[in-house]
Amino acid sequence: MPYVLVSTQIRLECGPTIVGDTTSDPQLMQYLNAEKSTPIGNKFDEWKTEDSPRVVLDKLEAIGYVVIAMTGVGQTCCWTLHKSNSTSSQPLPLI
């Protein structure tokens, strides 16, 4: 999974942070301490962690992800990260 989208509400900059969707890699989500849930009114799952975006971004950088874009959408901050294929197969560190 070479791309990851990370987002949070501006007023919640200390967490929680949304780190994945229905098809996200469960092993990566476990590494990020994320739990799967289905928000009321949505027909799709999302993975959410109580960690702040800074902590999530630090964890992803530690395993080879690089921020390629960041934007604000209304009251939401979104980061897109990418991991090159040459490092995609490296095992995740134990936490």
Backbone bond lengths (Angstrom), bond angles and torsions (degrees), N, CA, C in turn:
res aa  C-N    CA-C-N  psi(-1)  N-CA   C-N-CA  omega(-1)  CA-C   N-CA-C  phi
1 M - - - 1.457 - - 1.523 108.41 -
2 P 1.319 118.32 95.63 1.462 119.45 -173.39 1.531 114.90 -82.11
3 Y 1.338 120.53 -15.30 1.457 121.70 -179.78 1.520 110.94 -117.00
4 V 1.332 115.81 143.64 1.461 121.90 175.55 1.520 107.56 -137.25
5 L 1.333 116.99 136.80 1.461 122.62 174.32 1.522 107.51 -109.70
6 V 1.323 116.38 125.77 1.461 123.18 -179.83 1.523 107.16 -116.75
7 S 1.330 118.37 134.67 1.464 119.75 179.41 1.519 111.08 -146.27
8 T 1.324 114.49 157.51 1.464 120.75 175.36 1.522 108.66 -156.56
9 Q 1.317 115.95 156.11 1.458 120.83 173.81 1.526 108.53 -75.46
10 I 1.305 118.16 139.84 1.464 121.86 -177.89 1.529 110.91 -56.37
11 R 1.309 117.51 -39.44 1.462 120.12 -179.03 1.515 112.09 -72.41
12 L 1.350 117.28 -8.84 1.459 121.99 -178.59 1.527 110.41 -115.61
13 E 1.325 116.84 36.71 1.460 120.11 -172.96 1.525 113.92 -60.09
14 C 1.330 117.64 -13.91 1.468 120.67 176.87 1.525 111.39 -96.50
15 G 1.301 117.62 9.12 1.464 122.58 178.98 1.517 110.02 115.61
16 P 1.305 118.94 163.40 1.449 127.06 0.26 1.527 111.39 -74.82
17 T 1.330 114.82 165.66 1.459 122.33 -178.83 1.517 108.30 -125.56
18 I 1.323 116.54 132.12 1.459 121.44 177.06 1.527 107.32 -87.12
19 V 1.341 115.79 127.77 1.460 120.00 -172.67 1.527 113.75 -125.43
20 G 1.321 118.65 -1.03 1.458 118.62 -178.69 1.511 112.90 -168.63
21 D 1.348 114.15 171.52 1.456 121.09 178.45 1.526 109.70 -123.13
22 T 1.304 116.75 -168.18 1.457 122.47 -174.56 1.528 112.99 -52.82
23 T 1.331 117.66 -39.38 1.465 121.00 -173.64 1.529 113.87 -97.98
24 S 1.312 118.46 12.83 1.465 121.27 -179.36 1.523 111.59 -67.16
25 D 1.312 115.34 152.71 1.465 123.04 -179.44 1.529 109.75 -65.39
26 P 1.338 118.18 115.59 1.469 120.61 -178.67 1.532 113.07 -59.54
27 Q 1.327 117.63 -33.83 1.463 120.58 179.36 1.527 110.43 -66.10
28 L 1.336 116.80 -41.82 1.464 120.30 177.08 1.528 110.29 -65.89
29 M 1.325 116.99 -39.88 1.462 120.63 179.80 1.527 110.75 -64.92
30 Q 1.320 117.33 -36.67 1.466 120.83 176.32 1.527 109.64 -64.63
31 Y 1.331 117.18 -43.04 1.464 122.06 178.12 1.537 110.73 -58.24
32 L 1.342 116.65 -35.14 1.463 121.48 -179.77 1.531 112.61 -87.09
33 N 1.326 117.50 6.03 1.476 122.33 -178.33 1.522 111.99 58.02
34 A 1.330 116.09 38.17 1.465 120.72 -177.22 1.522 111.12 -96.97
35 E 1.323 114.94 150.36 1.454 122.25 176.17 1.516 109.01 -120.17
36 K 1.331 115.43 142.09 1.463 121.51 -179.09 1.524 109.81 -84.21
37 S 1.329 115.81 136.44 1.456 120.44 176.98 1.523 109.04 -149.67
38 T 1.320 115.39 165.51 1.461 121.34 175.70 1.524 107.25 -120.49
39 P 1.347 116.94 105.44 1.468 119.00 -179.69 1.528 111.38 -60.76
40 I 1.315 116.00 146.53 1.463 121.48 178.75 1.520 109.27 -57.03
41 G 1.323 115.88 130.61 1.456 121.81 178.51 1.520 113.99 91.46
42 N 1.347 117.62 -10.33 1.466 120.57 178.82 1.522 109.79 -98.90
43 K 1.336 115.55 151.04 1.457 120.72 176.70 1.518 110.78 -104.60
44 F 1.319 117.09 15.98 1.458 121.65 -178.61 1.519 109.36 -136.63
45 D 1.321 115.03 156.75 1.462 121.32 178.22 1.519 110.43 -87.39
46 E 1.317 115.70 158.95 1.462 121.51 171.19 1.523 107.87 -140.24
47 W 1.316 115.40 153.68 1.459 122.24 176.37 1.515 107.73 -103.60
48 K 1.324 116.50 130.35 1.461 121.91 -175.95 1.526 109.59 -131.88
49 T 1.335 116.03 140.05 1.450 121.88 175.64 1.522 109.18 -122.59
50 E 1.303 117.08 151.01 1.461 121.15 177.71 1.528 111.59 -79.20
51 D 1.336 117.46 -8.42 1.465 120.61 177.75 1.527 110.92 -66.48
52 S 1.323 115.49 151.57 1.470 120.54 176.15 1.528 109.37 -72.52
53 P 1.327 117.98 159.07 1.471 119.97 177.49 1.526 112.38 -54.89
54 R 1.320 118.25 -37.81 1.466 120.99 -179.43 1.520 110.83 -60.50
55 V 1.327 116.78 -43.66 1.465 121.08 179.58 1.529 109.90 -65.16
56 V 1.322 117.28 -43.35 1.463 121.70 178.63 1.531 110.24 -61.18
57 L 1.327 117.01 -46.85 1.470 120.52 -179.63 1.526 110.83 -63.26
58 D 1.328 117.71 -39.02 1.468 120.87 176.64 1.533 111.07 -62.30
59 K 1.333 116.65 -43.62 1.465 120.37 179.68 1.528 110.99 -62.85
60 L 1.324 116.05 -42.92 1.459 119.39 -179.06 1.531 111.62 -67.74
61 E 1.314 117.20 -37.85 1.462 120.15 176.73 1.529 110.50 -62.40
62 A 1.321 116.75 -38.04 1.468 121.32 -178.53 1.525 112.54 -62.43
63 I 1.330 117.62 -22.70 1.466 120.09 179.53 1.528 112.16 -109.85
64 G 1.330 117.02 16.71 1.457 119.90 170.64 1.510 118.04 104.17
65 Y 1.325 118.87 2.17 1.460 120.79 177.79 1.522 110.14 -82.08
66 V 1.343 115.88 148.11 1.453 122.90 179.78 1.529 108.03 -129.03
67 V 1.328 117.42 135.04 1.462 121.01 176.23 1.522 107.97 -69.26
68 I 1.344 116.39 126.43 1.456 119.59 177.85 1.529 112.18 -110.76
69 A 1.344 117.02 -15.52 1.463 120.03 177.50 1.525 109.22 -161.07
70 M 1.332 114.59 152.55 1.466 121.29 175.32 1.513 106.99 -145.65
71 T 1.308 116.25 140.88 1.462 119.52 179.32 1.525 109.65 -151.41
72 G 1.306 115.05 163.81 1.449 121.98 171.33 1.516 108.37 -110.52
73 V 1.330 116.98 133.57 1.461 122.31 178.41 1.518 106.18 -126.77
74 G 1.324 117.05 101.57 1.459 119.59 -175.00 1.518 109.37 62.43
75 Q 1.326 117.08 -120.21 1.459 122.33 179.36 1.532 112.03 -99.77
76 T 1.331 116.92 19.05 1.463 121.62 -177.09 1.520 110.81 -117.00
77 C 1.326 116.57 137.68 1.465 122.91 171.85 1.521 107.22 -102.82
78 C 1.335 117.10 134.26 1.461 122.39 -179.40 1.525 110.14 -128.94
79 W 1.332 115.59 134.74 1.458 122.21 175.66 1.517 107.61 -120.06
80 T 1.332 117.33 135.66 1.454 122.36 172.03 1.518 107.40 -108.09
81 L 1.330 115.65 129.02 1.458 121.20 179.67 1.523 109.48 -121.39
82 H 1.323 115.10 151.94 1.463 121.38 179.19 1.520 109.36 -133.89
83 K 1.319 114.45 146.52 1.465 121.10 176.24 1.525 106.65 -124.60
84 S 1.325 117.62 124.98 1.464 120.35 -177.42 1.519 110.30 -63.03
85 N 1.313 116.27 152.68 1.466 121.63 -178.62 1.518 112.27 -61.86
86 S 1.326 117.83 -27.21 1.464 120.04 -178.23 1.529 112.09 -68.44
87 T 1.347 117.02 -22.49 1.463 119.92 179.51 1.527 112.22 -110.77
88 S 1.336 117.92 -0.78 1.460 120.83 -176.19 1.508 113.74 -64.56
89 S 1.328 117.64 -27.56 1.456 119.38 -175.26 1.521 113.34 -90.52
90 Q 1.328 118.04 0.72 1.461 119.81 179.43 1.525 109.48 -69.07
91 P 1.336 117.70 139.09 1.469 119.71 179.04 1.522 111.23 -67.98
92 L 1.325 115.30 151.21 1.455 120.60 177.84 1.516 109.73 -74.91
93 P 1.340 117.24 144.31 1.461 119.05 177.15 1.524 110.93 -67.96
94 L 1.310 115.76 152.15 1.468 119.93 176.32 1.515 108.82 -75.74
95 I 1.337 116.11 142.56 1.471 119.93 179.07 1.501 110.12 -113.79
